[in-house]
């Protein structure tokens, strides 16, 4: 299927989505959101996909929500349309999803990267929440996910000043998992995704679900959720296979991948 705002391909068991609105530095408009939701629904239903990579161009992962589209909105429009709420579906994608970020990841672009399970950044990446310069605040989770990732001090600094931080600062702060040379970005992200996609899918999905509980709940609830998911995995054939393979000193052949 052809998309106007995305390039979509599969590489082995990895789904690769490239944001593709170069004329607007991949600004996230309604069409892009609709297309992305459709692609992710397809990947969710496709047993052949074990992980997803979302990337942009060398210059911009995404420079935010589309300001020109939002400009005419009033309060009532924002409420009735529940502006930004559609992105919850992207954040709720259940298979592992990596953001490969080069260049600008600003506003909604930074927020989309944070909806992914982890971020691999090029040395050229720049992260920020510049909404304050437009007279608004982040609306796709920036004030919440950044605070959980970076803590209050740096989040307040970024959200209140609107300044950008480079890849080194983002890695130091815990926003980014790895920083690589620009020419290695996509290969690094695809290799990580391919590795993840080679494991048992129920276990990678449950691992993601368990880590996400740490974001959404208190420690005791998170521990309980982890324990239940951990126990549940002993009901899978892949647990038998994974442990048998270790004992027999061979590679596991996971069935559910
Ligand atoms: C619409 C955008 C855009 C955006 C860039 N463009 N960002 N269009 N929405 N978020 C367009 C520009 O208008 C321009 O189009 C083209 O992309 C190239 O951008 P330039 O500004 O000429 O490039 P450059 O000088 O290199 O500056 C890059 C930049 C700057 C620093 C990233 O574009 C910028 O500040 N962009 C806005 C960043 C921002 O404020 N993001 C937060 C958005 S609010 P033309 O047609 O002029 O060539 C947000 C809220 C999320 O994200 C939650 C709500 C749902």
Boltz pocket constraint, residues with backbone or C-beta under 6 A from the ligand:
constraints:
  - pocket:
      binder: B
      contacts: [[A, 22], [A, 23], [A, 24], [A, 25], [A, 27], [A, 28], [A, 63], [A, 64], [A, 65], [A, 66], [A, 67], [A, 68], [A, 83], [A, 84], [A, 104], [A, 106], [A, 107], [A, 108], [A, 109], [A, 130], [A, 131], [A, 134], [A, 137], [A, 138], [A, 139], [A, 140]]
      max_distance: 6.0
